[in-house]
């Protein structure tokens, strides 16, 4: 059993070694300043430190400090390019409150938990053979390592689909506002005020960056990079080009709105054409066998009782 435990430890170390050794500059955050900022946002000051601590959620009191401690260790062995990749994905999933180092720590923690859980289940509960137990343990650890990233990719895909769906309606409102005489920035403000979704929040972030001094074309280009949605990238490129060449933004918005609606109709038609092919698998493996049992079952029972099938 000691040899199996050694193999388990080596496997977990190899999984952790997927985070290739690198160097990252750590950003020191003063916890006192952070706590003072939290107190400044409260309308009523707590009477004691215990009351302040208990006012926090269980996640902030227990789990997040543990992940931050693990993140401080993991980040020392994580290359900067992987940190930046995770930061971009977190931004695209609109999880700006999660630090990349904390996300890495959660992955390592989940890898250890599922790996050890699989080890005890396969070797002490199920009594599997050694080889199958090692494979199952490695599989559990691999699930713990890749599951958070798969969930993050799913959130990004769902957010991008929502932006693609809402973009034609937003362009219609932008077109109406600009043709009514409003400026493009004011039109984006109207979209931000009217809806509360990922696309309208993106327009609101663009307006905030413009107010902070960033050029409009830079804010649009940065937002297109963050969202990674081809339709929004096309829209941003058209607006930037119209701004540089002095073309009427109203005409550009009208053309972009018509194109986005055509694309949305084409996507709906494509999904409708794919539906029969996707329905084939459940029909063949689930619906057709049930129909055959209902239709042919009584006839087969009669043939068996009459001895016709038994004679073969």
C-alpha positions, 0 to 999 in steps of 0.5 A, spaced: 500 500 500 505 504 501 507 503 493 500 505 491 501 511 495 507 513 492 504 512 485 498 517 487 503 522 490 507 522 484 501 522 479 498 528 483 505 532 483 505 531 475 498 534 475 500 540 479 506 540 474 502 542 468 502 549 471 509 550 468 515 553 473 515 560 472 516 567 475 510 572 476 510 579 480 506 579 485 501 585 487 502 586 494 495 588 497 495 591 504 489 588 508 488 594 513 487 598 507 482 593 504 478 592 510 478 600 511 475 601 504 470 595 506 468 599 513 467 606 509 462 603 504 458 601 510 452 605 513 453 603 520 459 601 523 460 594 527 460 594 534 466 589 535 471 585 530 467 579 531 461 582 529 464 585 523 467 578 521 460 574 522 457 579 517 461 576 512 459 570 508 461 563 509 465 563 503 469 570 505 470 568 512 473 560 510 474 558 503 476 565 500 482 566 505 484 558 504 484 559 496 488 566 497 493 562 501 494 556 496 494 562 490 500 565 494 504 559 493 501 556 486 502 563 483 510 562 484 510 556 480 506 559 474 508 562 468 506 569 466 503 567 460 498 562 463 496 567 468 494 572 462 490 567 459 486 565 465 485 573 466 483 574 459 478 568 460 475 570 466 474 577 463 470 574 457 466 570 462 465 577 466 468 574 472 472 580 474 472 579 481 475 572 481 483 573 481 487 568 476 491 566 482 485 564 486 482 560 480 489 556 479 488 555 487 481 552 486 483 548 480 489 545 484 485 544 490 479 540 486 484 536 483 487 534 490 480 533 493 477 529 487 484 525 486 484 523 494 477 521 494 478 517 488 484 513 491 480 512 497 474 509 493 477 505 489 482 502 493 479 502 500 471 501 498 471 498 492 477 494 492 479 495 485 486 491 482 492 496 483 492 498 475 485 500 475 485 503 481 491 508 479 487 509 472 481 511 476 485 515 481 489 519 475 482 520 472 479 523 478 484 528 479 484 530 471 477 531 472 478 536 478 483 539 474 480 540 467 473 541 470 473 549 472 476 550 466 471 547 462 465 550 466 469 557 465 469 556 457 461 554 458 460 560 461 464 564 456 460 561 450 453 562 453 455 569 454 457 570 447 451 567 445 447 572 449 451 578 446 450 575 439 442 574 440 442 581 443 446 585 438 441 586 432 436 589 437 441 594 440 444 596 433 436 598 432 436 602 438 443 605 436 440 607 429 434 610 431 437 614 436 443 617 432 438 618 426 434 622 431 440 627 432 443 624 438 451 623 438 454 616 438 456 616 445 449 618 447 446 613 443 450 607 447 448 611 453 441 609 451 442 602 450 445 602 457 439 605 460 434 601 457 437 594 458 440 590 463 444 584 459 452 583 458 451 587 451 448 593 455 453 593 460 459 592 455 457 599 452 456 602 459 464 600 460 466 603 453 462 609 456 466 609 462 473 608 459 471 614 454 470 618 460 476 616 463 480 619 457 481 613 453 479 614 445 473 611 443 476 607 437 481 604 443 475 603 447 471 599 442 477 595 440 479 593 447 471 591 448 471 587 441 478 583 444 475 582 451 468 579 448 471 575 442 465 575 438 466 576 431 459 580 430 461 585 435 468 585 432 465 587 425 461 592 428 467 595 432 471 595 426 466 599 422 464 604 427 472 605 427 473 606 420 467 611 419 470 615 425 477 615 421 474 617 414 468 621 416 463 617 414 456 618 417 455 613 423 448 613 422 448 610 415 454 605 418 449 603 423 443 602 418 447 597 414 450 593 420 443 593 423 440 590 417 446 585 416 446 583 423 438 581 422 440 577 416 445 573 420 441 572 426 435 569 421 441 565 417 443 562 424 436 560 426 435 557 419 441 553 420 439 550 427 432 548 424 436 544 418 440 541 423 434 539 428 432 533 424 440 530 424 440 531 431 433 528 433 436 522 429 440 519 435 435 519 440 429 516 435 434 511 433 436 509 440 430 511 445 424 511 441 424 506 435 426 500 440 420 502 445 415 502 439 418 495 436 417 493 443 410 495 443 408 493 436 412 486 436 412 484 443 405 481 443 406 477 437 413 475 439 409 472 445 404 469 441 409 465 437 413 463 443 407 460 446 404 457 439 411 453 439 413 457 432 419 460 435 421 454 439 421 450 433 427 454 430 
